[in-house]
């Protein structure tokens, strides 16, 4: 008998910023994968950004955007919004870009999908 079930999970990627040791980062990555599974997200990759920089054009963000540009990848899971950037204006523009691409952003710290209506609603704005 042929399995005709359809995979209803949404493909996504994860992003975390951490300078902690490999053992802790591995645990954090496993937590992200488990959290994503609860949301029916199938994480294709989890990027660990170890740079002290907070610029939106750093390597890890560029890698995430490359994944999000793929038509089948429709979600980004972060531990905290600040893992993307703590600059409110840059974060706003990133969230707008994700929305235009049809990508949902999920935040473990907030416990939900991130909705962005205006710059003044972002943390620290």
KETITOR-392413 format. One record per residue (C-alpha): residue in one letter; x, y, z. Coordinates in pm, whole numbers. Each point is the difference from the previous one (the first is absolute). Layout:
BEGIN
[rec A,[X,Y,Z]]
...
END
This chain:
BEGIN
[rec X,[0,0,0]]
[rec X,[131,341,-95]]
[rec X,[27,277,258]]
[rec X,[-211,285,-136]]
[rec X,[26,225,304]]
[rec X,[103,355,-74]]
[rec X,[268,172,206]]
[rec X,[-180,306,137]]
[rec X,[302,140,181]]
[rec X,[125,340,-102]]
[rec X,[365,9,-100]]
[rec X,[208,254,185]]
[rec X,[338,96,137]]
[rec X,[117,97,346]]
[rec X,[230,276,121]]
[rec X,[161,50,339]]
[rec X,[275,228,127]]
[rec X,[225,-149,262]]
[rec X,[358,9,114]]
[rec X,[-47,-302,225]]
[rec X,[187,-328,-31]]
[rec X,[-82,-265,-257]]
[rec X,[-175,-223,254]]
[rec X,[-239,278,104]]
[rec X,[-59,112,-359]]
[rec X,[-81,-359,-95]]
[rec X,[-261,-16,278]]
[rec X,[-143,335,-109]]
[rec X,[-20,-126,-360]]
[rec X,[-182,-314,112]]
[rec X,[-244,218,197]]
[rec X,[-63,207,-313]]
[rec X,[-67,-309,-208]]
[rec X,[-242,-136,262]]
[rec X,[-175,338,27]]
[rec X,[-31,13,-378]]
[rec X,[-154,-347,-7]]
[rec X,[-273,119,238]]
[rec X,[-79,271,-256]]
[rec X,[13,-250,-289]]
[rec X,[320,163,-124]]
[rec X,[257,-223,-164]]
[rec X,[328,185,53]]
[rec X,[234,-56,-294]]
[rec X,[294,171,171]]
[rec X,[74,179,328]]
[rec X,[255,278,-31]]
[rec X,[209,93,302]]
[rec X,[131,355,-13]]
[rec X,[304,35,223]]
[rec X,[103,347,-117]]
[rec X,[-16,293,240]]
[rec X,[-133,216,-284]]
[rec X,[-363,102,-6]]
[rec X,[-13,121,-359]]
[rec X,[-283,-131,-214]]
[rec X,[239,-78,-286]]
[rec X,[216,-250,190]]
[rec X,[76,-349,-130]]
[rec X,[-269,-191,193]]
[rec X,[-280,233,-113]]
[rec X,[117,-28,-361]]
[rec X,[-13,-380,29]]
[rec X,[-349,13,151]]
[rec X,[-124,227,-279]]
[rec X,[143,-239,-263]]
[rec X,[-208,-279,154]]
[rec X,[-310,219,27]]
[rec X,[28,91,-367]]
[rec X,[-64,-365,-83]]
[rec X,[-363,-38,-87]]
[rec X,[-59,-301,226]]
[rec X,[148,161,314]]
[rec X,[-272,204,170]]
[rec X,[105,48,363]]
[rec X,[279,133,220]]
[rec X,[29,-105,363]]
[rec X,[208,213,237]]
[rec X,[58,-31,373]]
[rec X,[-31,379,42]]
[rec X,[-72,280,-247]]
[rec X,[336,150,98]]
[rec X,[163,-303,-166]]
[rec X,[-90,171,-327]]
[rec X,[110,346,118]]
[rec X,[-63,232,293]]
[rec X,[-23,300,-235]]
[rec X,[-375,70,-14]]
[rec X,[1,154,-348]]
[rec X,[206,-284,-153]]
[rec X,[-222,-256,172]]
[rec X,[-311,172,-134]]
[rec X,[137,-11,-355]]
[rec X,[98,-366,39]]
[rec X,[-350,-87,122]]
[rec X,[-150,193,-293]]
[rec X,[222,-190,-244]]
[rec X,[-104,-331,155]]
[rec X,[-367,94,-31]]
[rec X,[49,92,-367]]
[rec X,[164,-339,-57]]
[rec X,[-290,-179,168]]
[rec X,[223,-114,288]]
[rec X,[-128,-24,356]]
[rec X,[235,79,287]]
[rec X,[-41,-188,326]]
[rec X,[163,104,326]]
[rec X,[55,-247,283]]
[rec X,[37,277,258]]
[rec X,[-332,156,-98]]
[rec X,[-165,-337,-45]]
[rec X,[-167,96,-324]]
[rec X,[19,106,-361]]
[rec X,[130,354,-29]]
[rec X,[-236,254,-155]]
[rec X,[142,336,-94]]
[rec X,[-234,288,-80]]
[rec X,[209,305,76]]
[rec X,[349,95,107]]
[rec X,[-127,154,323]]
[rec X,[-129,-342,114]]
[rec X,[343,-164,6]]
[rec X,[193,-58,322]]
[rec X,[225,294,77]]
[rec X,[-168,230,-251]]
END
